[in-house]
Amino acid sequence: MTIEVGSDVLSIALSNNGMQIVSGSRDKSVRVWDASSGIELKVLNGHTNWVTSVAISNNSAQIVSGSHDKSTW
């Protein structure tokens, strides 16, 4: 399956249960995807520069991201 993000993806993370994929992109967004269908579930905005790292907590309840804007969300 190919997931069309619309921007260069710089980082990805897979949830422990394998149900969600999180991506960080050059378009400054963090996106959450359904891993089985490729459907975009949520777009998280707030960074003002490329998102270069993403991670998901062990229970899949929290996402953290880092960016070239030197902030974390």
PDB file of N, CA, C and O in Angstrom:
ATOM      1  N   MET A   1       0.838  -1.162   0.000  1.00  0.00           N
ATOM      2  CA  MET A   1       0.000   0.000   0.000  1.00  0.00           C
ATOM      3  C   MET A   1       0.895   1.240   0.000  1.00  0.00           C
ATOM      4  O   MET A   1       1.942   1.261   0.647  1.00  0.00           O
ATOM      5  N   THR A   2       0.483   2.243  -0.711  1.00  0.00           N
ATOM      6  CA  THR A   2       1.160   3.534  -0.722  1.00  0.00           C
ATOM      7  C   THR A   2       0.240   4.565  -0.100  1.00  0.00           C
ATOM      8  O   THR A   2      -0.930   4.664  -0.467  1.00  0.00           O
ATOM      9  N   ILE A   3       0.769   5.333   0.842  1.00  0.00           N
ATOM     10  CA  ILE A   3      -0.002   6.404   1.473  1.00  0.00           C
ATOM     11  C   ILE A   3       0.481   7.720   0.889  1.00  0.00           C
ATOM     12  O   ILE A   3       1.664   8.050   0.981  1.00  0.00           O
ATOM     13  N   GLU A   4      -0.427   8.466   0.293  1.00  0.00           N
ATOM     14  CA  GLU A   4      -0.105   9.766  -0.300  1.00  0.00           C
ATOM     15  C   GLU A   4      -0.205  10.844   0.768  1.00  0.00           C
ATOM     16  O   GLU A   4      -1.291  11.143   1.266  1.00  0.00           O
ATOM     17  N   VAL A   5       0.937  11.423   1.113  1.00  0.00           N
ATOM     18  CA  VAL A   5       0.984  12.435   2.161  1.00  0.00           C
ATOM     19  C   VAL A   5       0.865  13.833   1.572  1.00  0.00           C
ATOM     20  O   VAL A   5       0.262  14.708   2.193  1.00  0.00           O
ATOM     21  N   GLY A   6       1.419  14.063   0.401  1.00  0.00           N
ATOM     22  CA  GLY A   6       1.368  15.378  -0.217  1.00  0.00           C
ATOM     23  C   GLY A   6       2.585  16.232   0.079  1.00  0.00           C
ATOM     24  O   GLY A   6       2.666  17.375  -0.373  1.00  0.00           O
ATOM     25  N   SER A   7       3.536  15.692   0.835  1.00  0.00           N
ATOM     26  CA  SER A   7       4.769  16.395   1.170  1.00  0.00           C
ATOM     27  C   SER A   7       5.824  15.341   1.494  1.00  0.00           C
ATOM     28  O   SER A   7       5.492  14.198   1.809  1.00  0.00           O
ATOM     29  N   ASP A   8       7.087  15.730   1.417  1.00  0.00           N
ATOM     30  CA  ASP A   8       8.155  14.793   1.767  1.00  0.00           C
ATOM     31  C   ASP A   8       8.022  14.382   3.227  1.00  0.00           C
ATOM     32  O   ASP A   8       7.910  15.238   4.105  1.00  0.00           O
ATOM     33  N   VAL A   9       8.035  13.085   3.493  1.00  0.00           N
ATOM     34  CA  VAL A   9       7.974  12.559   4.854  1.00  0.00           C
ATOM     35  C   VAL A   9       9.395  12.426   5.379  1.00  0.00           C
ATOM     36  O   VAL A   9      10.247  11.814   4.736  1.00  0.00           O
ATOM     37  N   LEU A  10       9.649  13.004   6.555  1.00  0.00           N
ATOM     38  CA  LEU A  10      10.984  12.988   7.142  1.00  0.00           C
ATOM     39  C   LEU A  10      11.103  12.013   8.305  1.00  0.00           C
ATOM     40  O   LEU A  10      12.211  11.638   8.689  1.00  0.00           O
ATOM     41  N   SER A  11       9.964  11.598   8.873  1.00  0.00           N
ATOM     42  CA  SER A  11      10.006  10.648   9.984  1.00  0.00           C
ATOM     43  C   SER A  11       8.681   9.900  10.073  1.00  0.00           C
ATOM     44  O   SER A  11       7.625  10.412   9.704  1.00  0.00           O
ATOM     45  N   ILE A  12       8.772   8.674  10.575  1.00  0.00           N
ATOM     46  CA  ILE A  12       7.560   7.872  10.791  1.00  0.00           C
ATOM     47  C   ILE A  12       7.706   7.082  12.086  1.00  0.00           C
ATOM     48  O   ILE A  12       8.812   6.819  12.559  1.00  0.00           O
ATOM     49  N   ALA A  13       6.563   6.715  12.638  1.00  0.00           N
ATOM     50  CA  ALA A  13       6.522   5.831  13.803  1.00  0.00           C
ATOM     51  C   ALA A  13       5.300   4.943  13.657  1.00  0.00           C
ATOM     52  O   ALA A  13       4.276   5.362  13.119  1.00  0.00           O
ATOM     53  N   LEU A  14       5.414   3.718  14.136  1.00  0.00           N
ATOM     54  CA  LEU A  14       4.323   2.754  14.114  1.00  0.00           C
ATOM     55  C   LEU A  14       3.921   2.476  15.556  1.00  0.00           C
ATOM     56  O   LEU A  14       4.777   2.246  16.410  1.00  0.00           O
ATOM     57  N   SER A  15       2.625   2.495  15.827  1.00  0.00           N
ATOM     58  CA  SER A  15       2.151   2.209  17.178  1.00  0.00           C
ATOM     59  C   SER A  15       2.475   0.767  17.555  1.00  0.00           C
ATOM     60  O   SER A  15       2.627  -0.090  16.685  1.00  0.00           O
ATOM     61  N   ASN A  16       2.580   0.506  18.860  1.00  0.00           N
ATOM     62  CA  ASN A  16       2.905  -0.846  19.343  1.00  0.00           C
ATOM     63  C   ASN A  16       1.893  -1.882  18.883  1.00  0.00           C
ATOM     64  O   ASN A  16       2.253  -3.031  18.626  1.00  0.00           O
ATOM     65  N   ASN A  17       0.622  -1.484  18.775  1.00  0.00           N
ATOM     66  CA  ASN A  17      -0.403  -2.441  18.343  1.00  0.00           C
ATOM     67  C   ASN A  17      -0.489  -2.548  16.827  1.00  0.00           C
ATOM     68  O   ASN A  17      -1.279  -3.336  16.308  1.00  0.00           O
ATOM     69  N   GLY A  18       0.316  -1.763  16.107  1.00  0.00           N
ATOM     70  CA  GLY A  18       0.364  -1.821  14.657  1.00  0.00           C
ATOM     71  C   GLY A  18      -0.834  -1.213  13.956  1.00  0.00           C
ATOM     72  O   GLY A  18      -1.012  -1.403  12.753  1.00  0.00           O
ATOM     73  N   MET A  19      -1.666  -0.476  14.703  1.00  0.00           N
ATOM     74  CA  MET A  19      -2.897   0.050  14.122  1.00  0.00           C
ATOM     75  C   MET A  19      -2.761   1.456  13.547  1.00  0.00           C
ATOM     76  O   MET A  19      -3.545   1.845  12.681  1.00  0.00           O
ATOM     77  N   GLN A  20      -1.778   2.224  14.014  1.00  0.00           N
ATOM     78  CA  GLN A  20      -1.599   3.583  13.512  1.00  0.00           C
ATOM     79  C   GLN A  20      -0.159   3.813  13.070  1.00  0.00           C
ATOM     80  O   GLN A  20       0.791   3.243  13.607  1.00  0.00           O
ATOM     81  N   ILE A  21      -0.045   4.675  12.066  1.00  0.00           N
ATOM     82  CA  ILE A  21       1.245   5.187  11.605  1.00  0.00           C
ATOM     83  C   ILE A  21       1.205   6.688  11.840  1.00  0.00           C
ATOM     84  O   ILE A  21       0.194   7.335  11.568  1.00  0.00           O
ATOM     85  N   VAL A  22       2.293   7.239  12.339  1.00  0.00           N
ATOM     86  CA  VAL A  22       2.419   8.688  12.498  1.00  0.00           C
ATOM     87  C   VAL A  22       3.548   9.141  11.591  1.00  0.00           C
ATOM     88  O   VAL A  22       4.611   8.522  11.555  1.00  0.00           O
ATOM     89  N   SER A  23       3.315  10.230  10.855  1.00  0.00           N
ATOM     90  CA  SER A  23       4.344  10.766   9.970  1.00  0.00           C
ATOM     91  C   SER A  23       4.614  12.231  10.302  1.00  0.00           C
ATOM     92  O   SER A  23       3.718  12.965  10.719  1.00  0.00           O
ATOM     93  N   GLY A  24       5.854  12.633  10.108  1.00  0.00           N
ATOM     94  CA  GLY A  24       6.260  14.031  10.226  1.00  0.00           C
ATOM     95  C   GLY A  24       6.815  14.467   8.886  1.00  0.00           C
ATOM     96  O   GLY A  24       7.585  13.738   8.262  1.00  0.00           O
ATOM     97  N   SER A  25       6.425  15.663   8.437  1.00  0.00           N
ATOM     98  CA  SER A  25       6.718  16.061   7.056  1.00  0.00           C
ATOM     99  C   SER A  25       7.328  17.442   6.928  1.00  0.00           C
ATOM    100  O   SER A  25       7.367  18.230   7.874  1.00  0.00           O
ATOM    101  N   ARG A  26       7.808  17.705   5.708  1.00  0.00           N
ATOM    102  CA  ARG A  26       8.326  19.033   5.374  1.00  0.00           C
ATOM    103  C   ARG A  26       7.235  20.099   5.375  1.00  0.00           C
ATOM    104  O   ARG A  26       7.537  21.289   5.473  1.00  0.00           O
ATOM    105  N   ASP A  27       5.979  19.691   5.267  1.00  0.00           N
ATOM    106  CA  ASP A  27       4.887  20.671   5.264  1.00  0.00           C
ATOM    107  C   ASP A  27       4.523  21.126   6.681  1.00  0.00           C
ATOM    108  O   ASP A  27       3.512  21.802   6.871  1.00  0.00           O
ATOM    109  N   LYS A  28       5.339  20.759   7.674  1.00  0.00           N
ATOM    110  CA  LYS A  28       5.225  21.187   9.065  1.00  0.00           C
ATOM    111  C   LYS A  28       4.129  20.463   9.830  1.00  0.00           C
ATOM    112  O   LYS A  28       3.768  20.879  10.931  1.00  0.00           O
ATOM    113  N   SER A  29       3.593  19.382   9.262  1.00  0.00           N
ATOM    114  CA  SER A  29       2.493  18.674   9.913  1.00  0.00           C
ATOM    115  C   SER A  29       2.920  17.329  10.473  1.00  0.00           C
ATOM    116  O   SER A  29       3.896  16.720  10.035  1.00  0.00           O
ATOM    117  N   VAL A  30       2.147  16.890  11.462  1.00  0.00           N
ATOM    118  CA  VAL A  30       2.204  15.523  11.973  1.00  0.00           C
ATOM    119  C   VAL A  30       0.867  14.913  11.604  1.00  0.00           C
ATOM    120  O   VAL A  30      -0.182  15.490  11.886  1.00  0.00           O
ATOM    121  N   ARG A  31       0.900  13.746  10.972  1.00  0.00           N
ATOM    122  CA  ARG A  31      -0.336  13.094  10.529  1.00  0.00           C
ATOM    123  C   ARG A  31      -0.433  11.700  11.118  1.00  0.00           C
ATOM    124  O   ARG A  31       0.562  10.989  11.260  1.00  0.00           O
ATOM    125  N   VAL A  32      -1.660  11.329  11.455  1.00  0.00           N
ATOM    126  CA  VAL A  32      -1.938   9.995  11.986  1.00  0.00           C
ATOM    127  C   VAL A  32      -2.750   9.247  10.940  1.00  0.00           C
ATOM    128  O   VAL A  32      -3.736   9.764  10.416  1.00  0.00           O
ATOM    129  N   TRP A  33      -2.321   8.011  10.640  1.00  0.00           N
ATOM    130  CA  TRP A  33      -2.926   7.192   9.588  1.00  0.00           C
ATOM    131  C   TRP A  33      -3.382   5.869  10.161  1.00  0.00           C
ATOM    132  O   TRP A  33      -2.777   5.346  11.097  1.00  0.00           O
ATOM    133  N   ASP A  34      -4.448   5.329   9.599  1.00  0.00           N
ATOM    134  CA  ASP A  34      -4.858   3.966   9.901  1.00  0.00           C
ATOM    135  C   ASP A  34      -3.927   3.037   9.113  1.00  0.00           C
ATOM    136  O   ASP A  34      -3.863   3.117   7.887  1.00  0.00           O
ATOM    137  N   ALA A  35      -3.216   2.168   9.810  1.00  0.00           N
ATOM    138  CA  ALA A  35      -2.203   1.339   9.153  1.00  0.00           C
ATOM    139  C   ALA A  35      -2.804   0.293   8.215  1.00  0.00           C
ATOM    140  O   ALA A  35      -2.150  -0.105   7.251  1.00  0.00           O
ATOM    141  N   SER A  36      -4.013  -0.155   8.468  1.00  0.00           N
ATOM    142  CA  SER A  36      -4.581  -1.202   7.618  1.00  0.00           C
ATOM    143  C   SER A  36      -5.231  -0.655   6.352  1.00  0.00           C
ATOM    144  O   SER A  36      -5.268  -1.340   5.330  1.00  0.00           O
ATOM    145  N   SER A  37      -5.748   0.585   6.412  1.00  0.00           N
ATOM    146  CA  SER A  37      -6.448   1.140   5.247  1.00  0.00           C
ATOM    147  C   SER A  37      -5.700   2.284   4.567  1.00  0.00           C
ATOM    148  O   SER A  37      -5.956   2.588   3.401  1.00  0.00           O
ATOM    149  N   GLY A  38      -4.771   2.922   5.296  1.00  0.00           N
ATOM    150  CA  GLY A  38      -4.078   4.090   4.752  1.00  0.00           C
ATOM    151  C   GLY A  38      -4.872   5.375   4.857  1.00  0.00           C
ATOM    152  O   GLY A  38      -4.449   6.406   4.335  1.00  0.00           O
ATOM    153  N   ILE A  39      -6.012   5.331   5.521  1.00  0.00           N
ATOM    154  CA  ILE A  39      -6.856   6.518   5.680  1.00  0.00           C
ATOM    155  C   ILE A  39      -6.245   7.456   6.716  1.00  0.00           C
ATOM    156  O   ILE A  39      -5.829   7.032   7.794  1.00  0.00           O
ATOM    157  N   GLU A  40      -6.199   8.741   6.365  1.00  0.00           N
ATOM    158  CA  GLU A  40      -5.704   9.757   7.291  1.00  0.00           C
ATOM    159  C   GLU A  40      -6.738   9.960   8.389  1.00  0.00           C
ATOM    160  O   GLU A  40      -7.902  10.245   8.109  1.00  0.00           O
ATOM    161  N   LEU A  41      -6.308   9.813   9.645  1.00  0.00           N
ATOM    162  CA  LEU A  41      -7.205   9.953  10.788  1.00  0.00           C
ATOM    163  C   LEU A  41      -7.172  11.350  11.392  1.00  0.00           C
ATOM    164  O   LEU A  41      -8.189  11.844  11.880  1.00  0.00           O
ATOM    165  N   LYS A  42      -6.003  11.988  11.362  1.00  0.00           N
ATOM    166  CA  LYS A  42      -5.859  13.291  12.020  1.00  0.00           C
ATOM    167  C   LYS A  42      -4.650  14.012  11.469  1.00  0.00           C
ATOM    168  O   LYS A  42      -3.648  13.390  11.118  1.00  0.00           O
ATOM    169  N   VAL A  43      -4.750  15.348  11.393  1.00  0.00           N
ATOM    170  CA  VAL A  43      -3.620  16.202  11.053  1.00  0.00           C
ATOM    171  C   VAL A  43      -3.360  17.085  12.260  1.00  0.00           C
ATOM    172  O   VAL A  43      -4.266  17.757  12.753  1.00  0.00           O
ATOM    173  N   LEU A  44      -2.125  17.082  12.734  1.00  0.00           N
ATOM    174  CA  LEU A  44      -1.731  17.912  13.869  1.00  0.00           C
ATOM    175  C   LEU A  44      -0.822  19.017  13.357  1.00  0.00           C
ATOM    176  O   LEU A  44       0.239  18.747  12.795  1.00  0.00           O
ATOM    177  N   ASN A  45      -1.237  20.255  13.551  1.00  0.00           N
ATOM    178  CA  ASN A  45      -0.458  21.414  13.114  1.00  0.00           C
ATOM    179  C   ASN A  45       0.040  22.173  14.330  1.00  0.00           C
ATOM    180  O   ASN A  45      -0.514  22.044  15.423  1.00  0.00           O
ATOM    181  N   GLY A  46       1.059  22.945  14.143  1.00  0.00           N
ATOM    182  CA  GLY A  46       1.609  23.741  15.230  1.00  0.00           C
ATOM    183  C   GLY A  46       3.073  24.081  15.035  1.00  0.00           C
ATOM    184  O   GLY A  46       3.548  25.114  15.506  1.00  0.00           O
ATOM    185  N   HIS A  47       3.791  23.205  14.335  1.00  0.00           N
ATOM    186  CA  HIS A  47       5.188  23.498  14.053  1.00  0.00           C
ATOM    187  C   HIS A  47       5.290  24.570  12.975  1.00  0.00           C
ATOM    188  O   HIS A  47       4.398  24.718  12.140  1.00  0.00           O
ATOM    189  N   THR A  48       6.379  25.306  13.005  1.00  0.00           N
ATOM    190  CA  THR A  48       6.608  26.354  12.001  1.00  0.00           C
ATOM    191  C   THR A  48       7.750  26.009  11.054  1.00  0.00           C
ATOM    192  O   THR A  48       8.183  26.844  10.258  1.00  0.00           O
ATOM    193  N   ASN A  49       8.236  24.770  11.146  1.00  0.00           N
ATOM    194  CA  ASN A  49       9.280  24.298  10.245  1.00  0.00           C
ATOM    195  C   ASN A  49       9.130  22.785  10.100  1.00  0.00           C
ATOM    196  O   ASN A  49       8.238  22.188  10.702  1.00  0.00           O
ATOM    197  N   TRP A  50       9.993  22.172   9.311  1.00  0.00           N
ATOM    198  CA  TRP A  50       9.918  20.739   9.032  1.00  0.00           C
ATOM    199  C   TRP A  50       9.818  19.916  10.308  1.00  0.00           C
ATOM    200  O   TRP A  50      10.481  20.224  11.299  1.00  0.00           O
ATOM    201  N   VAL A  51       9.002  18.880  10.293  1.00  0.00           N
ATOM    202  CA  VAL A  51       8.907  17.941  11.405  1.00  0.00           C
ATOM    203  C   VAL A  51       9.883  16.801  11.116  1.00  0.00           C
ATOM    204  O   VAL A  51       9.707  16.038  10.167  1.00  0.00           O
ATOM    205  N   THR A  52      10.908  16.704  11.951  1.00  0.00           N
ATOM    206  CA  THR A  52      12.007  15.776  11.685  1.00  0.00           C
ATOM    207  C   THR A  52      11.983  14.517  12.543  1.00  0.00           C
ATOM    208  O   THR A  52      12.740  13.582  12.284  1.00  0.00           O
ATOM    209  N   SER A  53      11.119  14.477  13.568  1.00  0.00           N
ATOM    210  CA  SER A  53      11.032  13.270  14.380  1.00  0.00           C
ATOM    211  C   SER A  53       9.634  13.136  14.969  1.00  0.00           C
ATOM    212  O   SER A  53       8.999  14.124  15.337  1.00  0.00           O
ATOM    213  N   VAL A  54       9.175  11.904  15.047  1.00  0.00           N
ATOM    214  CA  VAL A  54       7.900  11.591  15.691  1.00  0.00           C
ATOM    215  C   VAL A  54       8.051  10.303  16.484  1.00  0.00           C
ATOM    216  O   VAL A  54       8.859   9.441  16.139  1.00  0.00           O
ATOM    217  N   ALA A  55       7.265  10.177  17.552  1.00  0.00           N
ATOM    218  CA  ALA A  55       7.246   8.958  18.356  1.00  0.00           C
ATOM    219  C   ALA A  55       5.851   8.812  18.951  1.00  0.00           C
ATOM    220  O   ALA A  55       5.120   9.790  19.106  1.00  0.00           O
ATOM    221  N   ILE A  56       5.495   7.573  19.280  1.00  0.00           N
ATOM    222  CA  ILE A  56       4.200   7.256  19.870  1.00  0.00           C
ATOM    223  C   ILE A  56       4.452   6.567  21.210  1.00  0.00           C
ATOM    224  O   ILE A  56       5.335   5.715  21.318  1.00  0.00           O
ATOM    225  N   SER A  57       3.675   6.937  22.231  1.00  0.00           N
ATOM    226  CA  SER A  57       3.816   6.294  23.537  1.00  0.00           C
ATOM    227  C   SER A  57       3.433   4.811  23.446  1.00  0.00           C
ATOM    228  O   SER A  57       2.751   4.390  22.512  1.00  0.00           O
ATOM    229  N   ASN A  58       3.880   4.038  24.421  1.00  0.00           N
ATOM    230  CA  ASN A  58       3.626   2.589  24.420  1.00  0.00           C
ATOM    231  C   ASN A  58       2.147   2.253  24.363  1.00  0.00           C
ATOM    232  O   ASN A  58       1.773   1.243  23.768  1.00  0.00           O
ATOM    233  N   ASN A  59       1.287   3.083  24.973  1.00  0.00           N
ATOM    234  CA  ASN A  59      -0.149   2.805  24.975  1.00  0.00           C
ATOM    235  C   ASN A  59      -0.881   3.503  23.822  1.00  0.00           C
ATOM    236  O   ASN A  59      -2.110   3.474  23.756  1.00  0.00           O
ATOM    237  N   SER A  60      -0.129   4.125  22.922  1.00  0.00           N
ATOM    238  CA  SER A  60      -0.660   4.822  21.736  1.00  0.00           C
ATOM    239  C   SER A  60      -1.535   6.022  22.075  1.00  0.00           C
ATOM    240  O   SER A  60      -2.280   6.499  21.219  1.00  0.00           O
ATOM    241  N   ALA A  61      -1.461   6.517  23.305  1.00  0.00           N
ATOM    242  CA  ALA A  61      -2.306   7.638  23.725  1.00  0.00           C
ATOM    243  C   ALA A  61      -1.663   8.993  23.464  1.00  0.00           C
ATOM    244  O   ALA A  61      -2.359  10.007  23.418  1.00  0.00           O
ATOM    245  N   GLN A  62      -0.341   9.025  23.292  1.00  0.00           N
ATOM    246  CA  GLN A  62       0.352  10.293  23.118  1.00  0.00           C
ATOM    247  C   GLN A  62       1.343  10.213  21.963  1.00  0.00           C
ATOM    248  O   GLN A  62       1.928   9.168  21.680  1.00  0.00           O
ATOM    249  N   ILE A  63       1.507  11.357  21.311  1.00  0.00           N
ATOM    250  CA  ILE A  63       2.464  11.503  20.219  1.00  0.00           C
ATOM    251  C   ILE A  63       3.373  12.664  20.584  1.00  0.00           C
ATOM    252  O   ILE A  63       2.916  13.679  21.110  1.00  0.00           O
ATOM    253  N   VAL A  64       4.656  12.512  20.303  1.00  0.00           N
ATOM    254  CA  VAL A  64       5.596  13.616  20.478  1.00  0.00           C
ATOM    255  C   VAL A  64       6.275  13.835  19.136  1.00  0.00           C
ATOM    256  O   VAL A  64       6.506  12.892  18.380  1.00  0.00           O
ATOM    257  N   SER A  65       6.596  15.112  18.848  1.00  0.00           N
ATOM    258  CA  SER A  65       7.256  15.440  17.584  1.00  0.00           C
ATOM    259  C   SER A  65       8.307  16.499  17.828  1.00  0.00           C
ATOM    260  O   SER A  65       8.201  17.309  18.749  1.00  0.00           O
ATOM    261  N   GLY A  66       9.327  16.476  16.983  1.00  0.00           N
ATOM    262  CA  GLY A  66      10.385  17.476  17.025  1.00  0.00           C
ATOM    263  C   GLY A  66      10.521  18.107  15.645  1.00  0.00           C
ATOM    264  O   GLY A  66      10.206  17.485  14.631  1.00  0.00           O
ATOM    265  N   SER A  67      10.997  19.356  15.622  1.00  0.00           N
ATOM    266  CA  SER A  67      11.014  20.097  14.374  1.00  0.00           C
ATOM    267  C   SER A  67      12.254  20.974  14.275  1.00  0.00           C
ATOM    268  O   SER A  67      12.933  21.238  15.268  1.00  0.00           O
ATOM    269  N   HIS A  68      12.533  21.420  13.050  1.00  0.00           N
ATOM    270  CA  HIS A  68      13.600  22.388  12.822  1.00  0.00           C
ATOM    271  C   HIS A  68      13.279  23.732  13.467  1.00  0.00           C
ATOM    272  O   HIS A  68      14.159  24.588  13.557  1.00  0.00           O
ATOM    273  N   ASP A  69      12.044  23.939  13.918  1.00  0.00           N
ATOM    274  CA  ASP A  69      11.714  25.181  14.623  1.00  0.00           C
ATOM    275  C   ASP A  69      12.182  25.135  16.071  1.00  0.00           C
ATOM    276  O   ASP A  69      11.962  26.078  16.831  1.00  0.00           O
ATOM    277  N   LYS A  70      12.839  24.020  16.457  1.00  0.00           N
ATOM    278  CA  LYS A  70      13.431  23.817  17.782  1.00  0.00           C
ATOM    279  C   LYS A  70      12.389  23.708  18.878  1.00  0.00           C
ATOM    280  O   LYS A  70      12.668  24.029  20.033  1.00  0.00           O
ATOM    281  N   SER A  71      11.195  23.261  18.533  1.00  0.00           N
ATOM    282  CA  SER A  71      10.152  23.040  19.531  1.00  0.00           C
ATOM    283  C   SER A  71       9.741  21.580  19.518  1.00  0.00           C
ATOM    284  O   SER A  71      10.046  20.842  18.580  1.00  0.00           O
ATOM    285  N   THR A  72       9.052  21.177  20.561  1.00  0.00           N
ATOM    286  CA  THR A  72       8.449  19.847  20.611  1.00  0.00           C
ATOM    287  C   THR A  72       6.989  20.020  20.971  1.00  0.00           C
ATOM    288  O   THR A  72       6.620  20.965  21.669  1.00  0.00           O
ATOM    289  N   TRP A  73       6.161  19.109  20.495  1.00  0.00           N
ATOM    290  CA  TRP A  73       4.716  19.148  20.786  1.00  0.00           C
ATOM    291  C   TRP A  73       4.308  17.820  21.316  1.00  0.00           C
ATOM    292  O   TRP A  73       3.136  17.615  21.631  1.00  0.00           O
TER     293      TRP A  73
END
